[in-house]
């Protein structure tokens, strides 16, 4: 019996470590490399785990973020066939997906003139 494989997508975390906290930060950088995606496509690329990914987009992401493929895509053993759903407003610990953690943008200070 062969093991079932899955992966974790770390794009959001890597972007946060590079100071990119908005999905719109990525779109012009992709456009510089000839990748034209809509804002909704870039949002889904960052926030969801892609099932299909163009090799050109993958190479552009690796170039933009200055990371290796192993940092961006982490192979893991697939969880069981049943998956628990998270309660509304709760977190789903069974998914094993990490958020941006302590990487948060710096709070803006607005000074009066």
N, C-alpha and C positions, 0 to 999 in steps of 0.2 A: 504494500500500500504506500503510495507516495504522499508526502506531506503537502498540505495546501499552503500556499504562500500568499501573503498580503504585503502591503507597504504603508508607511506613514509619509505624508507629504509635509515637509517642513518649510515651505515657501514663506508663510506668514511670519514664522519665528525668525528666519534668516533676514527677512526684510526689516523686522523690528531691531535686530542687532546692528543693522546698517543705518538706522535712523529713518527708515521709510515706514511711516505709520499709516499712510493712506494708500489705497489701491490705485488712486489716480497718479501717484508718483511713478508708477511702473510703466504706464502707457506711453509717455514720450520717449522713455529709454528703449522700449521695444520698437517704437517707430523709427528711431535712429538706426536700428539694425534691420530694417525692412519688414518688421512684423506689424501688421495693421490689425489690431483687435478693437472691438467696441468696448465701451466702458463696462458694459454688463459682462462681456467675455473675460475681461481682466479681473473683474470682481469675483467671478466664479473660479477663475484660475487660482486666485489667492486664497479664497475662503473655503473652497471645496477640494476634495481629493480628485484629481482628474483620472478618468478611466482611459481616455485616449489623449495622447499628447504628441504634437508634431515635433520631430527631432530638431527642426530649426528653432522652434520656440524654446525647447529645452536647452539648446546650446546658447541661445540669447540670454536666457535666465542665468545660466552658469557664468556667462561673461559679465553680465550686469552686476551680479551679486559677488563675483569673485570667489565662488565656492566650488567644491567638487560635487559630483553626482551623488556620492555617498552621504554628503551632508544634506542634500536636498531631498533625496529619496532613501528612506530607511527600510530595508526589507525586514519583515517580521512574519512569524508563523500566524496563520489565519486563526481567528477565534472560532469557537464552536458555531454550528449552523444556526443556532438560535441567538438572537441578539435582543437584549433588554432595551426597551424604549425609555427615554428620560421623561420624568414627570414635567409637566408644563412649568417653565421657569427654573427647573432644577438642572443639575449638571449630570452628564452621562459619564461616569467613571469607567464603565466597561469598554468604552471606545478607545481609551488610552491616548487620545489626542491631547497634546499639550497646547495651551494657549500662548500668548506672547509673554506670559509670566511677568517678570519685573521690568521688562522693556516697555516703558511708557513714555509718551512725549512729555517734554518739559512744559509746565504750566505757563501760559502767557501772562505777562503783567502789563496791564494797561495803565499808563500814567496820565494824569490830567495835564492839559497844556496850560 
